[in-house]
Amino acid sequence: MAQQSCQDTDLHQRLVYGDETALAEVYDTYGALVHRVAGRVTRSPAAAEDVAQEVFAHLWSRPYAFDARRGSLRTWLCMLAHRRAVDWVRGEERHRKAAHADDTTLHTIPTPDPPPEDVVMARERSLLLHSALARLPLPQRQVVHLAYFAGCTYRQAAVELGIPEGTAKTRLRAALRRLAEALADPPDSSDPPALADAPGERGA
């Protein structure tokens, strides 16, 4: 436990200083676990993929949210994945009920409590995330798909795509950075999110 705590503290400090290799190490260690946690709750591969992407993008853009003194990084990531997945399920349940309710039924249903703010934000993040993913260059989208949808490590993704491990890691880091930027600074709803190419990453 002490060794794990020291490792978590080291990773956290490196993330705070913007060390992208630390993010790659965290993903390589916990990526498949986070995806499984999200999948068990949502029972949807696509939703689990979205949740996993959000979790690591959140860690990259807001590393201070994790406090190594309060628990392990593994536990924190799983809790965050579970919370985001539950938000997604609640939002889907409300969406399905609204979609199947006719006008007559709507008049007989008592006015529900306002939906939790975190549910609304989760749906907005999901839409923003899909827009950001669509704007990633194809090579980066391929790595992200293998990493989150297929649950591969970046090493396995490199083998699948027939590219060097370093290239796969670079593409994954660049994609996560772009997704984190999109989620951290959402544009106006009338202005679709634009993701500028990161320096040195164009066409990676």
C-alpha positions in Angstrom: 0.0 0.0 0.0 2.8 2.4 0.9 4.5 1.7 -2.4 1.3 2.2 -4.3 0.7 5.5 -2.5 4.1 6.7 -3.4 3.5 5.8 -7.0 0.2 7.6 -7.0 1.7 10.7 -5.5 4.5 10.7 -8.1 2.0 10.2 -11.0 -0.2 13.0 -9.6 2.7 15.4 -9.3 3.8 14.7 -12.9 0.2 15.2 -14.1 0.0 18.5 -12.3 3.2 19.6 -14.2 1.7 18.5 -17.5 3.8 15.4 -18.0 2.0 13.5 -20.8 3.9 10.3 -20.2 2.3 10.1 -16.7 -1.1 10.2 -18.4 -0.1 7.3 -20.7 1.1 5.3 -17.7 -2.2 5.9 -15.9 -4.2 4.8 -18.9 -2.0 1.8 -19.6 -2.5 0.7 -16.0 -6.1 1.5 -15.4 -7.7 2.0 -18.8 -9.3 -1.5 -19.1 -10.5 -1.3 -15.5 -12.2 2.0 -15.9 -13.9 0.7 -19.1 -15.1 -2.4 -17.3 -16.6 -0.3 -14.4 -18.4 1.9 -16.9 -19.6 -1.1 -18.9 -21.1 -2.9 -15.9 -23.2 0.2 -15.0 -24.3 1.4 -18.5 -24.5 -2.0 -20.2 -23.6 -0.2 -23.3 -20.2 -0.4 -25.1 -20.6 3.0 -26.7 -21.6 4.6 -23.4 -18.7 2.9 -21.5 -16.4 4.2 -24.2 -17.7 7.8 -23.6 -17.4 7.5 -19.9 -13.8 6.2 -20.0 -12.8 9.0 -22.3 -14.4 11.5 -20.0 -12.6 10.0 -17.0 -9.1 10.3 -18.4 -9.8 13.6 -20.1 -11.0 14.9 -16.7 -7.8 13.6 -14.9 -5.7 15.3 -17.5 -7.5 18.7 -17.5 -8.1 18.7 -13.7 -5.3 16.7 -12.0 -5.9 18.6 -8.7 -9.3 16.8 -8.4 -7.4 13.7 -7.2 -5.9 13.7 -3.7 -3.4 10.9 -3.1 -3.8 11.4 0.7 -7.4 10.3 0.6 -7.1 7.1 -1.4 -5.5 5.3 -4.3 -5.7 6.5 -7.9 -7.3 3.2 -8.8 -10.1 3.8 -6.4 -10.6 7.4 -7.4 -10.8 6.5 -11.1 -13.3 3.7 -10.5 -15.5 6.0 -8.4 -15.4 8.7 -11.0 -16.2 6.2 -13.7 -19.1 4.8 -11.7 -20.5 8.2 -10.9 -20.3 9.3 -14.6 -21.9 6.0 -15.7 -24.7 6.4 -13.2 -25.3 9.9 -14.5 -25.5 8.5 -18.0 -28.0 5.8 -17.0 -30.3 8.3 -15.2 -30.2 10.6 -18.2 -31.2 7.8 -20.5 -34.0 6.7 -18.3 -35.5 10.2 -18.3 -35.0 10.5 -22.0 -36.8 7.2 -22.7 -39.7 8.2 -20.4 -40.1 11.5 -22.1 -39.9 10.0 -25.5 -42.7 7.5 -24.8 -45.1 9.8 -23.0 -48.1 11.1 -25.0 -49.8 14.4 -24.4 -52.6 12.9 -22.3 -50.1 11.1 -20.1 -48.0 14.2 -19.7 -51.0 16.0 -18.2 -51.5 13.3 -15.6 -47.9 13.1 -14.4 -47.0 15.3 -11.5 -44.4 17.8 -12.2 -41.1 16.0 -11.4 -38.3 17.5 -9.4 -35.8 19.3 -11.5 -33.2 16.8 -12.8 -29.9 16.8 -10.9 -27.5 19.3 -12.4 -24.9 16.6 -12.8 -27.3 14.6 -15.1 -27.8 17.6 -17.3 -24.1 18.3 -17.4 -23.4 14.6 -18.2 -25.6 14.8 -21.3 -24.0 18.0 -22.4 -20.6 16.5 -22.0 -21.6 13.5 -24.0 -22.7 15.6 -26.9 -19.6 17.7 -26.7 -17.4 14.6 -26.5 -18.9 13.1 -29.6 -18.4 16.3 -31.5 -14.8 16.5 -30.3 -14.2 12.8 -31.3 -15.6 13.4 -34.8 -13.0 16.2 -35.3 -10.0 14.2 -34.3 -7.7 13.2 -37.2 -8.4 9.6 -38.3 -5.1 8.2 -37.0 -5.9 9.5 -33.5 -9.5 8.3 -33.7 -8.3 4.8 -34.5 -6.1 4.7 -31.4 -8.8 6.1 -29.2 -11.3 3.5 -30.6 -9.0 0.6 -29.8 -8.0 2.1 -26.4 -11.5 2.7 -25.1 -14.0 0.7 -27.2 -11.8 -2.4 -27.6 -10.0 -2.0 -24.2 -6.5 -2.3 -25.7 -3.4 -0.8 -24.2 -1.4 1.5 -26.4 1.0 -1.3 -27.0 -1.8 -3.6 -28.2 -3.2 -0.8 -30.3 0.2 -0.3 -31.9 0.3 -4.0 -32.9 -3.3 -3.9 -34.2 -2.5 -0.8 -36.4 0.9 -1.9 -37.4 2.7 1.2 -36.0 5.5 1.7 -33.5 4.5 1.9 -29.8 5.8 5.4 -29.5 3.6 6.5 -32.4 0.5 4.9 -30.7 1.4 6.6 -27.4 1.8 10.0 -29.1 -1.5 9.7 -30.9 -3.3 8.7 -27.8 -1.8 11.5 -25.7 -2.6 14.1 -28.4 -6.2 12.8 -28.6 -6.7 12.9 -24.9 -5.3 16.4 -24.7 -7.7 17.6 -27.4 -10.7 15.9 -25.7 -9.7 17.4 -22.3 -9.4 20.9 -23.9 -12.9 20.5 -25.4 -14.5 19.4 -22.2 -12.7 22.0 -20.1 -13.7 24.9 -22.3 -17.0 24.2 -24.0 -18.0 26.6 -26.8 -21.3 28.2 -27.3 -24.0 25.8 -28.5 -24.3 27.8 -31.7 -20.6 27.4 -32.4 -19.5 23.7 -33.0 -16.4 22.8 -31.1 -13.2 23.3 -33.0 -10.0 21.5 -32.0 -6.9 23.0 -33.3 -4.0 20.7 -34.2 -1.5 20.4 -31.3 2.0 21.6 -32.1 3.9 18.8 -33.7 0.9 16.5 -33.8 -0.6 17.4 -37.2 -1.4 14.1 -39.0 0.1 12.0 -36.2 
